[in-house]
Amino acid sequence: MKFSEVVDALMEGKRVRKTNWDNSTAYLIYEAECNTFDFYMTSDGEIYKIQSYTTLDLTPKDLTCDSWEVINDHVVDANKKVECDQ
C-alpha cells in the first residue's frame, strides 16, 4: 500500500496501523474536530487513547515500508462528542 493511500484513509477518518507493530490492537486515527492524530490500543476489551499528536511526524522508513494497512471496519459516528486534549 502506498503511503499516500494511508494518509488519504487517515484524513477520511479511517483507522490505520502497521502490521509489524508489537501490539496488534494498536491503531492511529485522525480526529478532525481536534485536528490531532490519536494513537489507540486495546486491552481487555477496553480502548485506550495512548497519545495525541498535533503533527504527523514520520521517518523515511515509515514512508517507504509496505506494512501499513487500513482497518476498514471502522464507522465514523458523525454525532459523537469528542473531547480534545488542549
C-alpha positions in Angstrom: 0.0 0.0 0.0 1.3 3.4 -0.9 1.7 5.8 2.0 -0.4 8.4 0.1 -3.3 5.9 0.4 -2.6 5.7 4.1 -2.8 9.5 4.5 -6.0 9.6 2.5 -7.6 7.0 4.7 -6.5 8.8 7.8 -8.0 12.1 6.6 -11.2 10.2 5.8 -11.5 9.2 9.5 -10.3 5.6 9.0 -8.0 3.7 11.3 -4.6 2.8 10.1 -1.9 0.6 11.5 1.4 -1.0 10.7 1.3 -4.8 10.7 4.7 -5.0 12.3 3.7 -3.0 15.4 4.2 -5.1 18.6 0.6 -4.6 19.7 -1.8 -6.0 17.1 -4.6 -3.8 18.5 -2.8 -0.5 18.1 -4.0 2.0 15.5 -3.8 5.6 14.5 -6.7 7.8 13.6 -7.1 11.4 12.6 -9.6 13.4 14.8 -10.8 16.2 12.5 -12.6 18.1 15.3 -9.4 18.4 17.4 -7.0 18.4 14.4 -4.9 15.6 16.0 -3.6 12.2 15.1 -4.6 9.9 18.0 -2.9 6.6 18.8 -5.0 4.0 20.5 -4.5 0.5 21.9 -7.0 -2.1 23.2 -6.5 -4.0 26.4 -9.0 -6.4 28.0 -11.7 -5.2 25.6 -11.3 -1.6 26.5 -9.9 1.1 24.1 -7.4 3.5 25.4 -6.0 6.7 23.8 -2.3 6.4 24.4 -1.1 9.6 22.7 -2.4 12.6 20.7 -0.1 14.2 18.1 -0.6 17.6 16.6 1.7 16.7 13.7 2.2 13.5 11.8 6.0 13.1 12.2 7.3 10.2 10.1 10.7 8.8 9.3 11.8 7.8 5.8 11.3 4.2 6.9 7.7 4.9 7.7 7.2 6.4 4.2 8.7 3.5 2.3 7.6 0.5 4.3 4.9 -1.8 2.9 3.4 -2.9 6.3 0.7 -0.2 6.5 -2.9 -1.2 6.4 -6.3 0.5 6.6 -8.7 -1.0 9.1 -11.9 -0.9 7.1 -14.3 -2.0 9.8 -14.4 1.5 11.4 -17.6 3.5 11.1 -17.3 7.2 12.0 -20.3 8.4 14.0 -21.0 12.0 13.0 -23.0 12.6 16.2 -20.3 11.5 18.7 -19.0 14.0 21.2 -15.2 14.5 21.1 -13.2 15.9 23.9 -10.0 17.5 22.7 -6.9 17.4 24.9 -5.8 21.0 24.6 
